[in-house]
Amino acid sequence: MEAKEPQGEDLQSELRALLQACGGQDEPLEESVNELAHLLKLFLTCFLGRAQGLGKPGRISLEDIFYLVRRDPIKHQRIKELLVNQDRLKNSKKLFEGPTDE
């Protein structure tokens, strides 16, 4: 049985790879990775807290997130793109599976 890596370590390894891919050092400083992880968690906590206050109590919908990024054209377009791709994937799966009349 494979031991699962803790989420914090997984996030930091992903951020480390992101820093390397963006032209940083081959091995970014641990302080940089930790600070970036802290800022990301802080942003997500604030963003999702605002999203949670919009719709149904205790729930976050895609519409809530879409509403929050409505004035940021880059994020808005990216989310729109992801939703369109999700619909295409669902439709493709339906076509591949075909009718299940037996």
trRosetta pair geometry for C-beta under 8 A, 3 or more apart (Angstrom, degrees):
i j d omega theta_ij theta_ji phi_ij phi_ji
5 9 5.2 -111 172 85 102 119
5 10 5.1 125 106 -62 116 94
5 13 7.8 -12 152 3 154 141
6 9 4.8 84 66 11 87 105
6 10 7.0 -155 96 -9 43 89
7 10 5.4 -56 -146 37 35 114
7 11 6.2 38 156 -21 69 103
8 11 5.8 -52 -149 34 30 112
8 12 6.4 26 154 -15 63 107
8 37 7.4 75 -159 180 78 145
9 12 5.7 -55 -147 39 33 110
9 13 6.3 33 154 -20 66 104
10 13 5.8 -53 -147 35 30 109
10 14 6.5 30 153 -17 63 106
11 14 5.8 -58 -151 37 31 110
11 15 6.3 27 153 -16 66 108
11 37 5.6 105 125 -130 116 111
11 40 7.5 -170 -179 87 123 141
12 15 5.6 -53 -142 40 34 110
12 16 6.2 41 154 -25 65 104
12 33 5.3 73 -157 158 91 120
12 34 7.3 3 -117 -81 119 55
12 37 5.5 -30 -87 -69 78 144
13 16 5.5 -47 -146 33 32 116
13 17 6.5 33 153 -17 62 104
14 17 5.8 -55 -151 37 32 110
14 18 6.3 34 149 -21 65 106
15 18 5.3 -50 -145 35 35 115
15 19 6.4 38 154 -20 66 101
15 33 5.4 134 103 -149 117 83
15 36 5.2 161 -172 103 137 127
15 37 5.7 -128 -6 -68 163 84
15 40 7.3 -140 -91 -10 130 151
16 19 5.9 -52 -151 34 30 110
16 20 6.6 29 151 -17 62 106
16 28 5.7 -159 -137 40 72 114
16 33 5.3 -1 -76 -110 83 134
17 20 5.6 -54 -149 37 33 112
17 21 6.2 32 153 -20 66 108
18 21 5.7 -56 -144 37 30 110
18 22 6.3 24 158 -16 65 109
19 22 6.0 -60 -145 38 29 107
19 24 4.3 -28 164 30 83 152
19 25 7.7 -5 139 45 109 68
19 28 4.3 14 112 -53 148 151
19 32 6.8 102 -123 125 158 124
19 33 6.9 -104 -7 -87 148 82
19 36 7.3 -162 -63 -12 118 168
20 24 5.9 -83 -91 61 31 95
20 25 7.4 -62 -104 86 70 43
20 26 6.4 45 -129 -143 108 33
20 27 8.0 14 -88 -75 112 26
20 28 6.7 -122 -57 -26 74 102
24 28 5.4 18 131 -84 140 105
25 28 5.5 142 59 -84 98 51
25 29 7.7 66 44 -25 142 69
28 32 5.0 -101 168 76 109 130
28 33 5.6 123 103 -51 119 97
29 32 4.4 94 66 0 91 104
29 33 7.1 -164 94 -4 50 83
30 33 5.7 -55 -149 39 36 111
30 34 6.1 36 153 -19 68 108
31 34 5.7 -55 -144 39 30 111
31 35 6.2 29 157 -19 65 108
32 35 5.9 -56 -145 37 27 109
32 36 6.3 26 156 -17 63 109
33 36 5.8 -56 -146 38 28 111
33 37 6.3 30 154 -20 63 107
34 37 5.7 -55 -148 36 30 112
34 38 6.3 32 152 -21 64 106
35 38 5.5 -52 -148 35 32 114
35 39 6.3 31 154 -17 65 106
36 39 5.8 -54 -146 38 31 110
36 40 6.2 33 155 -20 64 108
37 40 5.7 -55 -146 37 29 113
37 41 6.3 28 156 -17 64 107
38 41 6.0 -57 -149 38 28 109
38 42 6.3 28 153 -19 64 109
39 42 5.6 -55 -145 37 31 113
39 43 6.2 33 155 -20 65 105
40 43 5.8 -52 -146 36 29 111
40 44 6.3 24 157 -14 64 108
41 44 5.9 -57 -144 41 29 108
41 45 6.1 33 156 -23 65 108
42 45 5.8 -54 -146 34 27 112
42 46 6.5 21 158 -12 63 108
43 46 6.1 -63 -151 41 27 106
43 47 5.9 22 158 -16 67 115
44 47 5.7 -56 -135 42 29 110
44 48 5.8 18 168 -9 67 113
45 48 6.4 -60 -137 44 19 100
45 49 6.1 25 157 -24 59 112
46 49 5.7 -57 -147 34 26 115
46 50 6.6 24 156 -16 62 104
47 50 6.0 -58 -157 35 29 108
47 51 6.4 26 149 -17 65 108
47 68 6.8 119 -162 149 85 155
48 51 5.2 -50 -142 38 39 115
48 52 6.1 47 154 -27 67 102
48 60 6.2 -41 -156 -91 86 158
49 52 5.7 -50 -147 30 29 114
49 53 6.9 26 154 -17 60 106
50 53 5.9 -61 -156 34 34 110
50 54 7.1 42 149 -35 63 101
50 68 6.1 112 109 -114 120 132
51 54 5.9 -49 -160 13 38 118
51 55 7.8 -6 169 9 67 99
51 60 4.8 50 125 -135 115 111
51 64 4.3 105 -165 136 87 118
51 65 5.4 9 -122 -76 139 65
51 68 5.7 -70 -82 -31 88 143
52 55 8.0 -81 -155 44 27 79
52 58 7.1 15 -164 -113 105 15
52 59 7.4 149 -137 69 73 21
52 60 5.4 -56 -83 -71 67 96
52 64 7.6 84 -63 163 23 157
54 64 4.4 153 69 -134 133 102
54 67 6.3 159 -163 72 159 143
54 68 7.5 -125 -41 -55 150 97
55 59 6.2 -70 96 88 112 91
55 60 7.2 129 41 -125 120 32
55 61 5.2 29 4 14 174 111
55 63 6.9 101 -76 79 136 104
55 64 4.8 -96 -16 -69 116 119
56 59 4.3 7 81 46 106 120
56 61 7.4 79 20 -28 99 112
60 64 5.5 -116 -158 66 67 143
60 65 6.9 62 171 -45 105 96
61 64 4.9 110 56 -3 72 99
61 65 7.5 -141 99 2 45 84
62 65 5.8 -56 -153 40 39 109
62 66 6.0 42 149 -23 70 108
62 79 7.9 162 -170 -180 95 116
62 83 6.9 117 176 -97 144 120
63 66 5.4 -53 -142 39 32 115
63 67 6.2 39 154 -25 64 103
64 67 5.7 -53 -151 31 28 113
64 68 6.7 27 152 -19 62 105
65 68 5.7 -53 -151 33 34 112
65 69 6.6 9 159 -1 67 109
65 79 6.8 -169 121 -134 108 150
66 69 6.5 -71 -148 47 28 95
66 70 7.0 61 149 -67 61 83
66 76 7.4 81 -157 -133 69 76
66 79 5.9 -172 -101 125 78 145
66 80 7.9 91 -130 -69 110 72
67 70 5.8 -20 -159 -31 35 117
69 72 4.9 -67 -164 49 77 108
69 75 4.1 -106 -163 111 133 121
69 76 5.0 -178 125 -71 98 70
69 79 6.3 122 70 -5 146 143
70 76 6.0 77 -125 -99 28 128
71 76 7.9 146 35 -44 15 131
72 75 4.2 26 106 30 120 112
72 76 5.9 155 81 -22 62 91
73 76 5.5 -58 -136 41 28 115
73 77 6.0 28 165 -19 66 108
74 77 6.1 -57 -148 36 24 107
74 78 6.4 21 155 -17 61 110
75 78 5.7 -58 -146 38 32 111
75 79 6.3 29 158 -17 67 106
76 79 6.1 -58 -150 36 26 107
76 80 6.4 28 152 -19 62 109
77 80 5.5 -55 -148 37 32 115
77 81 6.2 37 152 -23 65 106
78 81 5.5 -52 -149 35 31 116
78 82 6.4 31 153 -18 64 105
79 82 5.6 -53 -148 37 33 111
79 83 6.4 34 153 -19 66 105
80 83 5.8 -56 -150 36 30 110
80 84 6.4 29 153 -18 64 106
81 84 5.9 -55 -149 35 29 110
81 85 6.4 26 154 -15 64 108
82 85 5.7 -55 -146 39 31 111
82 86 6.3 37 152 -24 65 104
83 86 5.5 -49 -147 32 32 114
83 87 6.6 33 153 -18 63 102
84 87 5.8 -54 -153 35 32 110
84 88 6.5 34 150 -19 65 105
85 88 5.5 -51 -146 36 35 114
85 89 6.3 38 154 -22 65 104
86 89 5.7 -53 -150 35 31 113
86 90 6.5 32 152 -19 64 104
87 90 5.7 -53 -149 35 33 112
87 91 6.3 30 155 -16 66 107
88 91 5.8 -58 -147 40 30 109
88 92 6.1 32 154 -22 66 108
89 92 5.6 -53 -144 36 30 113
89 93 6.4 31 155 -20 63 104
90 93 5.8 -56 -152 34 30 111
90 94 6.5 30 151 -19 64 105
91 94 5.6 -53 -150 34 34 113
91 95 6.4 32 153 -17 66 106
92 95 5.7 -55 -148 38 32 110
92 96 6.2 31 154 -20 66 108
93 96 5.6 -55 -144 38 31 111
93 97 6.1 25 159 -15 66 109
94 97 6.1 -58 -144 40 26 105
95 98 7.2 24 178 -72 33 56
97 100 7.2 -22 149 -55 105 101
